[in-house]
Amino acid sequence: MAKPDVSTLRSLLDSARHVSILLPQRAGFDIVSASLGLRVSLESSGKQARVVSPDPVLVEFNRLVGVDTIVDTFGSRNLIITFPNQTEHVDKVSYNLEKGELQLVITPKPEAPELDHQKLRFISGVGRTDLIITMGVRKLTDLGPVYDQVKNHLSTTAVVSFSHRTPKESFTSNEVHDYEASSLSELTTHIIDLLDLKFEQDAASNLLAGIEKATGNFQHPTVTVNTFEAAVILMHKGAKRHFEISASQFPPGSIPSSPGDQKQQTTVPSPVSATDKPQPSVQVGYGTDGTNLGQNKNLQKPPADWYEPKIFKGPMLP
């Protein structure tokens, strides 16, 4: 199958500095993975990009790189400062005004290592954008409350649609679609590769996670040779695989739980009738369990003196 045509998108990106990536409501793991992978790649290529989601970020997305940079409004003017992979080391954040200069003070926890200022990242919150990319959006109302914020820009800003599913309405002529792709992450991988954008390891890891999730680790019938080609590209770029671990994979009793989490089950024994109860036997040749020992033909008859008293016989002592 032919690769998607990215000539128009290449031209739009060449003239764009600020790129907004919009997610639909209830975006799944694949869409979020593809969006964050694209954002990391665009920023590595010198663009300013942001991902806008109308819904809060779900816990299952936490393993994706850059998930903390997702914003919920298109026109935010906030300046966001992030410390990737250092959140657990921060004790408190405060600020000072020193001679008209704003100083942010980030205090680490007493036992935590020093914060690495080289990992400090700034996310511009300006409301301007030169290019809008919708990810998995089948109709504009899928944007939810973000649509009201962005609709005034739709007539003045170029819009590009990424999708691997048939749209419900045509809201832009700039469509990059592949209806045979197994996932949006697969499609985005090929687009980044065709555009010769910088492919950082973080972007590759996000996209590979999206492909694996959408295809059930390459078991879904929609997997094609293009899916494996995308995986090869990502692995060559250093993508790290992150396997999900569910509670069912742990042995019973290894995960603590409260008593309320376990249902009380009471086993009621079935009533036993008097005729079903084993009766001890008083007959000779029967065991206490009612087994007729005499029925076993392999048993040998004991010698005659076995029933007599045992008397020790020996030589007379001097």
SERO-4910 file (N, C-alpha, C, O; in steps of 0.05 Angstrom, whole numbers):
BEGIN
 pado doro    nc1    nc2    nc3   cac1   cac2   cac3    cc1    cc2    cc3    oc1    oc2    oc3
  Met    A     17    -24      0      0      0      0     17     25      0     38     25     13
  Ala    A      9     46    -15     25     70    -17     25     85      9      5     85     25
  Lys    A     46     99     14     49    116     39     31    141     35     26    149     13
  Pro    A     23    153     58      6    177     56     21    200     43     46    203     46
  Asp    A      7    217     29     19    241     16     22    263     37      3    272     49
  Val    A     47    271     42     53    291     62     64    317     50     75    333     65
  Ser    A     61    320     24     73    344     11     61    370     21     75    389     26
  Thr    A     34    370     24     20    394     34     28    399     63     33    422     71
  Leu    A     28    378     79     36    381    107     64    391    110     70    407    128
  Arg    A     82    382     93    110    391     94    112    421     90    126    435    103
  Ser    A     96    430     70     96    459     64     85    476     87     95    497     93
  Leu    A     63    465     99     51    480    122     70    481    146     71    501    160
  Leu    A     84    459    151    102    458    174    126    476    169    137    488    188
  Asp    A    135    479    145    158    496    139    153    525    147    171    539    155
  Ser    A    128    533    144    121    561    149    109    565    177    102    588    184
  Ala    A    106    544    192     93    546    219    114    544    241    134    529    239
  Arg    A    110    560    261    127    559    285    112    548    309    123    532    324
  His    A     87    556    312     70    547    334     49    527    323     34    534    306
  Val    A     50    503    334     32    482    325     15    472    348     25    467    370
  Ser    A    -11    471    344    -30    461    364    -41    434    355    -51    431    333
  Ile    A    -39    415    373    -48    388    367    -73    383    384    -71    383    409
  Leu    A    -96    379    372   -121    377    386   -131    348    387   -130    333    368
  Leu    A   -140    340    411   -151    314    416   -181    315    418   -192    335    426
  Pro    A   -195    293    411   -224    292    415   -230    285    444   -213    278    459
  Gln    A   -255    288    451   -264    278    477   -261    248    479   -264    234    459
  Arg    A   -256    239    503   -252    210    508   -231    197    490   -235    175    480
  Ala    A   -210    212    486   -188    201    470   -176    177    483   -170    177    507
  Gly    A   -172    156    467   -160    132    478   -130    133    479   -117    153    471
  Phe    A   -118    111    488    -89    110    491    -74    114    465    -54    128    465
  Asp    A    -84    103    443    -71    105    417    -70    134    408    -49    143    399
  Ile    A    -91    149    411    -92    177    402    -73    194    419    -58    211    408
  Val    A    -73    190    445    -56    205    463    -26    198    457     -9    216    457
  Ser    A    -20    173    453      7    165    447     17    178    421     39    189    420
  Ala    A      0    177    400      8    189    375     12    219    377     31    230    366
  Ser    A     -5    232    392     -4    261    395     22    270    410     35    289    402
  Leu    A     28    256    432     52    262    447     77    255    431     97    269    433
  Gly    A     76    234    416     99    227    399    104    248    378    127    256    373
  Leu    A     82    258    366     85    280    346     95    305    359    112    319    348
  Arg    A     85    312    383     93    337    396    123    336    402    138    355    397
  Val    A    133    314    413    161    312    419    178    314    394    199    327    394
  Ser    A    169    302    372    184    303    347    184    332    336    205    341    326
  Leu    A    162    346    338    161    373    328    179    392    344    193    408    333
  Glu    A    178    389    370    195    405    387    225    399    383    242    417    384
  Ser    A    231    374    378    259    367    372    268    379    345    292    383    341
  Ser    A    249    385    328    255    397    301    253    427    302    255    439    280
  Gly    A    251    439    325    251    468    327    225    482    328    224    507    327
  Lys    A    203    467    329    176    479    331    167    481    360    177    468    377
  Gln    A    148    499    364    135    500    390    107    487    387     91    495    371
  Ala    A    103    466    402     79    450    399     66    445    426     80    444    447
  Arg    A     41    442    426     26    436    450      3    417    443     -8    418    421
  Val    A     -4    401    462    -27    382    459    -50    392    476    -46    397    500
  Val    A    -73    395    464    -97    405    478   -117    383    480   -125    371    459
  Ser    A   -126    376    504   -146    356    508   -170    367    523   -166    381    543
  Pro    A   -195    362    514   -218    372    529   -223    357    555   -239    366    572
  Asp    A   -211    333    558   -216    316    581   -191    315    599   -169    318    589
  Pro    A   -195    309    625   -172    305    642   -155    281    633   -166    263    621
  Val    A   -130    282    639   -112    260    632   -117    236    650   -119    239    675
  Leu    A   -120    212    639   -126    188    654   -100    176    665    -78    181    656
  Val    A   -103    160    686    -80    148    699    -65    129    680    -41    127    682
  Glu    A    -79    116    662    -66     97    644    -47    110    625    -30     97    613
  Phe    A    -49    137    622    -30    151    604     -4    159    618     14    170    605
  Asn    A     -2    154    644     21    165    659     48    154    649     68    166    654
  Arg    A     48    131    636     74    120    627     83    132    601    105    126    591
  Leu    A     68    151    590     76    164    565     93    189    571     87    204    590
  Val    A    113    193    556    131    216    560    117    241    552    107    243    529
  Gly    A    117    261    569    105    287    563     76    289    569     63    309    562
  Val    A     65    269    583     36    270    589     29    294    607      7    304    607
  Asp    A     49    303    623     45    325    641     43    352    627     37    373    639
  Thr    A     49    352    601     49    377    586     22    382    572     18    403    560
  Ile    A      4    363    573    -22    366    560    -39    387    575    -41    387    599
  Val    A    -50    406    559    -66    427    571    -96    423    563   -102    408    544
  Asp    A   -113    436    577   -142    432    572   -155    456    559   -180    457    557
  Thr    A   -140    476    551   -152    499    538   -135    509    515   -110    508    517
  Phe    A   -147    517    494   -133    525    470   -120    553    473    -98    558    462
  Gly    A   -134    571    487   -125    598    488   -111    606    514   -110    629    521
  Ser    A    -99    586    528    -86    592    553    -62    611    549    -47    607    531
  Arg    A    -59    630    567    -36    648    567    -17    640    589      2    655    594
  Asn    A    -22    618    603     -4    610    625     23    600    614     25    587    593
  Leu    A     44    607    629     70    596    623     75    573    642     75    576    667
  Ile    A     79    549    631     82    525    647    111    518    648    124    516    628
  Ile    A    121    513    672    148    504    677    147    476    688    134    471    708
  Thr    A    161    457    675    159    429    683    187    419    690    207    427    679
  Phe    A    188    399    708    212    385    715    207    355    709    199    340    728
  Pro    A    211    346    685    205    318    678    220    299    696    244    302    701
  Asn    A    206    278    705    218    256    721    230    265    747    247    251    759
  Gln    A    222    288    757    232    298    783    209    306    802    215    318    823
  Thr    A    185    300    794    162    309    811    163    298    839    157    312    858
  Glu    A    172    272    842    172    260    868    194    272    887    193    267    911
  His    A    212    288    875    233    299    891    226    327    902    240    338    920
  Val    A    204    339    892    197    366    900    180    367    925    161    352    928
  Asp    A    188    384    944    174    386    969    153    409    968    130    405    975
  Lys    A    161    432    958    143    455    955    153    474    935    177    475    928
  Val    A    135    491    925    141    512    905    131    538    916    108    540    924
  Ser    A    148    558    916    140    585    925    153    606    907    167    599    888
  Tyr    A    148    631    912    160    652    896    167    676    912    156    681    934
  Asn    A    186    692    902    194    717    915    194    739    894    197    734    870
  Leu    A    190    763    903    193    787    887    217    802    896    216    816    917
  Glu    A    239    801    882    264    814    890    271    836    870    279    830    847
  Lys    A    267    861    879    273    884    862    258    883    835    269    887    814
  Gly    A    232    876    837    215    875    814    220    850    797    208    847    776
  Glu    A    236    831    806    242    807    791    228    783    804    230    779    829
  Leu    A    213    768    788    199    745    798    218    721    801    231    714    781
  Gln    A    219    709    825    237    686    829    220    663    839    206    665    859
  Leu    A    221    641    824    207    617    833    227    600    849    249    595    841
  Val    A    218    591    872    235    575    890    223    547    892    201    543    902
  Ile    A    239    528    883    230    500    883    247    485    903    271    482    899
  Thr    A    235    477    925    249    464    947    247    434    945    225    423    945
  Pro    A    270    420    944    268    390    943    264    379    970    268    392    991
  Lys    A    255    354    971    252    340    997    279    336   1010    299    333    996
  Pro    A    280    334   1036    306    332   1050    322    308   1041    347    310   1038
  Glu    A    309    285   1036    325    262   1028    328    259    998    341    240    989
  Ala    A    317    277    982    317    275    953    344    286    942    356    303    955
  Pro    A    352    277    919    376    288    906    371    317    896    349    326    895
  Glu    A    393    330    888    390    357    877    374    357    851    377    338    835
  Leu    A    358    377    847    342    379    823    360    386    799    378    404    802
  Asp    A    356    373    777    373    378    753    360    401    737    340    397    724
  His    A    373    424    738    361    447    724    363    444    694    348    458    679
  Gln    A    379    426    684    381    422    655    357    408    644    352    409    620
  Lys    A    341    396    662    316    383    653    292    402    654    270    395    647
  Leu    A    297    427    663    276    447    664    265    452    637    279    457    618
  Arg    A    238    452    634    225    456    609    204    478    611    190    480    631
  Phe    A    202    495    591    183    517    590    162    511    568    170    504    545
  Ile    A    137    514    575    116    510    555    101    536    552     89    547    570
  Ser    A    104    547    528     92    573    522     62    571    523     50    553    511
  Gly    A     50    590    536     21    590    538      7    610    521    -17    616    525
  Val    A     21    621    501      9    642    484    -14    629    469    -13    606    462
  Gly    A    -34    645    463    -57    635    449    -54    634    419    -72    624    406
  Arg    A    -32    642    408    -28    642    379    -21    614    369    -10    598    384
  Thr    A    -28    608    344    -20    583    332    -19    588    302    -35    602    290
  Asp    A      0    575    289      4    577    260     -8    553    245    -13    554    221
  Leu    A    -11    531    260    -21    507    247    -36    490    268    -27    487    290
  Ile    A    -59    480    260    -75    463    278    -76    435    266    -82    431    242
  Ile    A    -69    415    282    -70    387    274    -90    373    292    -86    372    316
  Thr    A   -110    361    280   -129    346    296   -122    316    294   -115    306    273
  Met    A   -123    303    317   -114    275    319   -138    257    325   -149    257    347
  Gly    A   -146    241    305   -168    222    309   -195    236    312   -214    224    324
  Val    A   -198    261    303   -223    276    305   -239    270    280   -231    276    258
  Arg    A   -263    259    284   -280    251    261   -300    273    254   -309    274    231
  Lys    A   -306    290    273   -322    314    268   -314    335    289   -306    327    311
  Leu    A   -317    360    282   -307    381    299   -320    382    326   -308    390    346
  Thr    A   -345    374    328   -358    374    354   -346    353    373   -351    354    397
  Asp    A   -329    335    362   -315    316    380   -295    331    398   -286    319    418
  Leu    A   -288    356    391   -270    371    408   -282    381    434   -268    391    451
  Gly    A   -308    378    436   -322    386    461   -318    416    466   -321    432    448
  Pro    A   -313    424    491   -310    452    498   -287    466    483   -287    491    480
  Val    A   -268    451    474   -245    463    459   -255    475    432   -243    494    422
  Tyr    A   -276    463    421   -286    472    396   -295    502    397   -290    517    379
  Asp    A   -308    509    419   -316    537    422   -292    556    424   -294    579    416
  Gln    A   -270    546    434   -246    563    436   -231    565    409   -218    585    405
  Val    A   -233    545    392   -217    544    368   -233    552    343   -220    557    322
  Lys    A   -259    553    344   -274    556    320   -269    583    306   -271    584    281
  Asn    A   -261    603    321   -254    629    308   -228    627    292   -223    644    275
  His    A   -211    607    299   -185    605    285   -187    587    260   -170    587    244
  Leu    A   -209    572    258   -211    553    236   -212    566    209   -203    555    189
  Ser    A   -222    591    207   -224    605    182   -198    620    175   -194    628    152
  Thr    A   -180    623    194   -156    638    190   -130    622    193   -109    631    186
  Thr    A   -133    598    203   -109    581    208   -112    554    193   -134    543    192
  Ala    A    -90    545    182    -91    519    168    -96    497    187    -86    496    209
  Val    A   -113    478    178   -121    455    194   -114    429    179   -120    426    156
  Val    A   -100    411    193    -93    385    181   -105    363    198   -103    365    223
  Ser    A   -117    344    186   -130    322    200   -114    296    197   -109    287    175
  Phe    A   -107    284    220    -94    258    221   -116    238    230   -129    242    250
  Ser    A   -119    216    214   -139    197    222   -134    170    208   -124    170    185
  His    A   -140    148    221   -139    122    208   -167    110    207   -171     86    201
  Arg    A   -187    127    212   -215    119    210   -230    139    193   -223    163    192
  Thr    A   -251    130    180   -266    148    162   -280    170    177   -294    165    197
  Pro    A   -275    195    170   -288    218    184   -318    219    180   -328    209    159
  Lys    A   -332    230    199   -361    233    196   -368    259    182   -391    262    173
  Glu    A   -349    278    180   -354    302    165   -327    312    155   -306    307    167
  Ser    A   -327    326    132   -303    336    121   -300    366    130   -314    383    120
  Phe    A   -281    370    148   -278    398    159   -253    411    149   -247    433    157
  Thr    A   -237    397    133   -212    409    122   -205    394     97   -210    370     94
  Ser    A   -192    407     79   -182    394     54   -155    382     58   -145    367     41
  Asn    A   -142    388     80   -115    378     86   -118    353    104   -116    354    128
  Glu    A   -123    330     91   -127    306    105   -103    287    101    -95    282     78
  Val    A    -93    276    123    -72    255    121    -84    231    134    -81    226    158
  His    A    -97    214    117   -112    191    127   -100    166    115    -89    165     93
  Asp    A   -103    144    130    -96    118    121   -115     98    135   -111     90    158
  Tyr    A   -136     91    120   -157     74    132   -149     45    135   -164     29    146
  Glu    A   -125     37    125   -116     10    128    -95      8    151    -86    -14    157
  Ala    A    -88     30    163    -69     30    185    -82     17    209   -106     20    214
  Ser    A    -66      4    225    -76    -10    249    -82      9    271    -98      3    289
  Ser    A    -69     33    271    -72     52    293    -64     80    283    -51     83    262
  Leu    A    -71    100    299    -62    127    293    -32    129    298    -18    145    285
  Ser    A    -22    114    317      7    115    323     23    104    300     44    114    294
  Glu    A     13     84    286     26     73    263     27     94    241     48     99    229
  Leu    A      4    107    236      3    128    215     22    151    222     36    161    204
  Thr    A     22    160    247     39    182    255     68    175    252     84    192    245
  Thr    A     75    150    258    103    142    254    112    145    226    134    156    221
  His    A     96    136    207    104    139    178    104    168    170    121    175    153
  Ile    A     86    184    181     86    213    173    112    227    183    124    241    168
  Ile    A    119    222    208    144    234    218    168    225    202    186    240    197
  Asp    A    168    199    195    190    188    179    192    201    151    213    207    142
  Leu    A    168    204    139    167    216    112    175    245    112    186    255     93
  Leu    A    168    259    134    175    288    136    204    293    144    213    315    145
  Asp    A    218    271    151    246    274    160    248    291    185    268    305    189
  Leu    A    228    290    202    229    304    228    248    289    246    254    265    242
  Lys    A    259    302    266    277    289    285    261    269    302    239    275    312
  Phe    A    272    246    304    258    224    318    273    217    344    291    201    344
  Glu    A    266    231    365    278    226    391    268    200    403    247    189    395
  Gln    A    283    189    422    276    164    434    249    166    449    233    147    448
  Asp    A    244    189    461    218    192    476    195    190    457    174    178    462
  Ala    A    197    203    433    176    202    413    172    174    404    149    165    401
  Ala    A    194    160    398    192    132    389    179    114    409    163     97    402
  Ser    A    186    118    435    174    101    456    144    106    458    129     86    462
  Asn    A    135    131    457    107    136    458     92    123    435     71    110    439
  Leu    A    103    125    411     89    114    387     88     84    388     68     72    380
  Leu    A    110     71    397    110     42    399     90     32    419     77     12    415
  Ala    A     88     47    442     68     40    462     40     41    451     23     25    457
  Gly    A     35     62    434      9     64    422      2     42    403    -20     32    403
  Ile    A     22     34    387     17     12    368     12    -14    383     -6    -29    376
  Glu    A     28    -20    403     25    -44    418     -2    -45    432    -15    -66    433
  Lys    A    -11    -23    443    -36    -22    457    -59    -26    437    -78    -41    443
  Ala    A    -58    -13    414    -80    -14    395    -82    -41    381   -104    -49    373
  Thr    A    -60    -55    378    -60    -80    364    -58   -105    382    -57   -127    373
  Gly    A    -59   -101    409    -57   -123    427    -31   -137    423    -30   -162    421
  Asn    A     -9   -121    423     18   -132    418     19   -147    392     29   -169    390
  Phe    A      9   -133    371     11   -143    343     -5   -168    338      1   -183    320
  Gln    A    -26   -173    354    -44   -196    350    -70   -190    335    -84   -208    327
  His    A    -76   -164    331   -101   -156    319   -101   -161    289    -80   -159    277
  Pro    A   -124   -169    278   -125   -174    249   -118   -150    231   -111   -154    208
  Thr    A   -119   -126    242   -113   -102    226    -83    -99    222    -74    -81    207
  Val    A    -66   -115    235    -37   -112    232    -29   -120    204    -37   -141    194
  Thr    A    -13   -103    191     -3   -109    164     27   -106    164     40   -101    185
  Val    A     39   -109    140     68   -105    138     76    -77    145     98    -72    156
  Asn    A     58    -57    140     65    -29    148     66    -26    178     81     -9    187
  Thr    A     51    -42    193     52    -41    222     80    -49    231     92    -36    248
  Phe    A     89    -71    221    116    -81    229    138    -62    219    158    -59    232
  Glu    A    134    -50    196    154    -30    186    155     -6    205    177      4    211
  Ala    A    132      2    215    132     24    234    146     16    260    162     32    271
  Ala    A    142     -8    269    155    -18    293    185    -19    289    201    -13    307
  Val    A    194    -27    265    223    -28    259    235      0    260    256      4    272
  Ile    A    221     19    249    231     47    249    234     56    278    254     68    285
  Leu    A    214     51    295    214     60    322    236     46    339    250     59    355
  Met    A    240     20    335    260      6    349    288     16    341    306     17    358
  His    A    292     22    316    317     34    307    323     61    319    346     69    323
  Lys    A    301     75    326    305    101    339    308     98    370    309    119    384
  Gly    A    309     74    380    314     70    408    289     68    425    291     72    449
  Ala    A    267     62    413    242     60    429    244     40    451    254     18    447
  Lys    A    234     47    474    234     29    497    206     17    500    186     32    498
  Arg    A    205     -9    505    179    -22    508    172    -22    538    188    -28    555
  His    A    147    -15    543    137    -15    571    113    -33    572     91    -27    562
  Phe    A    116    -56    585     95    -76    587     76    -69    610     85    -62    632
  Glu    A     51    -71    605     31    -67    626     30    -91    644     32   -114    635
  Ile    A     26    -86    670     24   -107    690     -3   -105    703     -9    -84    715
  Ser    A    -19   -126    701    -45   -126    714    -45   -142    739    -26   -158    744
  Ala    A    -65   -138    756    -66   -152    782    -68   -182    778    -59   -197    796
  Ser    A    -79   -190    756    -83   -219    751    -56   -234    747    -55   -258    748
  Gln    A    -35   -218    741     -9   -231    736      6   -237    761     27   -251    761
  Phe    A     -3   -227    784     10   -233    809     -3   -257    822    -27   -263    818
  Pro    A     13   -272    838      1   -296    851    -19   -288    872    -17   -265    883
  Pro    A    -38   -305    879    -58   -298    899    -46   -291    925    -27   -305    935
  Gly    A    -56   -270    938    -46   -261    964    -22   -243    963    -14   -233    984
  Ser    A    -11   -238    939     13   -221    938      6   -191    938     23   -174    944
  Ile    A    -19   -184    932    -28   -156    933    -46   -152    956    -67   -165    958
  Pro    A    -39   -135    975    -56   -130    999    -83   -119    991    -85   -103    971
  Ser    A   -103   -126   1005   -130   -116   1000   -145   -114   1026   -139   -130   1044
  Ser    A   -164    -96   1027   -180    -93   1051   -201   -115   1052   -208   -126   1032
  Pro    A   -210   -122   1076   -231   -143   1078   -255   -138   1062   -269   -156   1053
  Gly    A   -261   -112   1057   -285   -106   1042   -283   -112   1013   -303   -114    999
  Asp    A   -257   -116   1003   -253   -122    975   -259   -151    969   -262   -158    945
  Gln    A   -260   -168    989   -264   -196    985   -293   -204    994   -301   -196   1016
  Lys    A   -306   -218    977   -333   -227    984   -332   -251   1003   -317   -270    999
  Gln    A   -348   -249   1023   -349   -271   1042   -365   -293   1030   -388   -290   1022
  Gln    A   -352   -317   1029   -366   -340   1018   -368   -361   1040   -348   -369   1052
  Thr    A   -392   -370   1044   -397   -391   1064   -406   -416   1051   -425   -416   1035
  Thr    A   -392   -438   1056   -399   -463   1044   -417   -479   1063   -409   -485   1085
  Val    A   -440   -485   1054   -459   -501   1070   -458   -530   1062   -464   -536   1039
  Pro    A   -451   -547   1080   -449   -576   1072   -476   -587   1065   -497   -579   1076
  Ser    A   -476   -605   1046   -501   -618   1038   -511   -636   1060   -495   -650   1073
  Pro    A   -536   -637   1064   -547   -655   1085   -541   -684   1078   -544   -693   1055
  Val    A   -533   -699   1098   -527   -727   1095   -548   -744   1109   -553   -740   1133
  Ser    A   -560   -762   1095   -580   -779   1107   -567   -800   1124   -543   -806   1122
  Ala    A   -583   -812   1141   -572   -833   1159   -562   -857   1143   -543   -870   1152
  Thr    A   -574   -862   1120   -565   -885   1105   -539   -880   1091   -525   -899   1083
  Asp    A   -532   -854   1087   -507   -847   1073   -483   -848   1092   -460   -848   1083
  Lys    A   -488   -847   1118   -466   -846   1137   -452   -873   1139   -466   -894   1142
  Pro    A   -425   -874   1138   -412   -899   1141   -415   -911   1169   -412   -896   1188
  Gln    A   -423   -936   1170   -427   -949   1196   -404   -968   1203   -395   -983   1186
  Pro    A   -394   -966   1227   -372   -984   1235   -382  -1013   1234   -404  -1019   1242
  Ser    A   -364  -1030   1226   -371  -1058   1224   -361  -1074   1248   -339  -1069   1258
  Val    A   -376  -1094   1257   -368  -1111   1279   -363  -1139   1268   -357  -1157   1284
  Gln    A   -364  -1143   1242   -360  -1169   1231   -330  -1174   1229   -314  -1156   1224
  Val    A   -323  -1199   1233   -295  -1207   1231   -286  -1205   1202   -300  -1214   1184
  Gly    A   -263  -1194   1198   -252  -1192   1170   -259  -1166   1157   -254  -1163   1133
  Tyr    A   -272  -1147   1171   -278  -1121   1160   -262  -1099   1174   -258  -1101   1198
  Gly    A   -254  -1079   1159   -240  -1056   1170   -260  -1036   1181   -284  -1040   1177
  Thr    A   -250  -1016   1193   -268   -996   1204   -281   -979   1183   -301   -966   1188
  Asp    A   -270   -980   1159   -283   -965   1137   -303   -982   1121   -313   -973   1101
  Gly    A   -308  -1006   1131   -328  -1023   1118   -317  -1039   1096   -332  -1052   1081
  Thr    A   -291  -1040   1092   -279  -1055   1070   -277  -1085   1078   -266  -1091   1099
  Asn    A   -286  -1102   1062   -285  -1131   1067   -258  -1141   1060   -251  -1145   1036
  Leu    A   -241  -1145   1080   -214  -1155   1075   -214  -1182   1063   -195  -1190   1049
  Gly    A   -234  -1198   1069   -235  -1225   1059   -239  -1226   1029   -235  -1247   1017
  Gln    A   -247  -1204   1016   -252  -1204    988   -226  -1202    972   -226  -1207    947
  Asn    A   -204  -1195    985   -178  -1192    971   -166  -1220    970   -156  -1230    990
  Lys    A   -165  -1231    946   -155  -1258    943   -125  -1260    945   -114  -1281    948
  Asn    A   -111  -1237    944    -82  -1237    944    -71  -1238    973    -47  -1242    977
  Leu    A    -89  -1235    993    -79  -1236   1021    -71  -1265   1028    -86  -1284   1022
  Gln    A    -48  -1268   1042    -39  -1294   1050    -50  -1301   1078    -53  -1284   1095
  Lys    A    -56  -1327   1083    -66  -1336   1109    -43  -1337   1129    -22  -1349   1122
  Pro    A    -46  -1324   1153    -24  -1325   1172    -18  -1353   1182    -36  -1370   1182
  Pro    A      7  -1358   1191     14  -1385   1202     -2  -1391   1227    -13  -1373   1240
  Ala    A     -4  -1417   1234    -21  -1426   1256    -12  -1414   1283    -28  -1407   1299
  Asp    A     15  -1412   1286     25  -1402   1312     23  -1372   1315     31  -1361   1335
  Trp    A     12  -1359   1294      9  -1329   1296    -10  -1321   1317     -8  -1299   1328
  Tyr    A    -31  -1339   1323    -51  -1333   1342    -43  -1342   1371    -57  -1335   1390
  Glu    A    -20  -1357   1373    -12  -1366   1399      5  -1345   1413     17  -1328   1400
  Pro    A      7  -1347   1441     25  -1329   1456     53  -1333   1447     62  -1355   1441
  Lys    A     68  -1311   1447     95  -1311   1438    113  -1317   1462    113  -1302   1481
  Ile    A    128  -1340   1461    146  -1348   1482    174  -1350   1472    180  -1363   1452
  Phe    A    192  -1335   1485    220  -1335   1476    233  -1361   1485    231  -1369   1508
  Lys    A    246  -1376   1467    259  -1401   1472    289  -1397   1466    297  -1386   1446
  Gly    A    306  -1407   1485    334  -1405   1482    349  -1425   1499    336  -1440   1514
  Pro    A    375  -1426   1497    391  -1445   1514    390  -1439   1543    386  -1416   1551
  Met    A    393  -1459   1559    393  -1455   1589    417  -1439   1597    439  -1444   1586
  Leu    A    413  -1422   1615    436  -1406   1625    450  -1422   1646    437  -1435   1661
  Pro    A    478  -1421   1648    493  -1435   1669    487  -1426   1697    497  -1436   1716
***
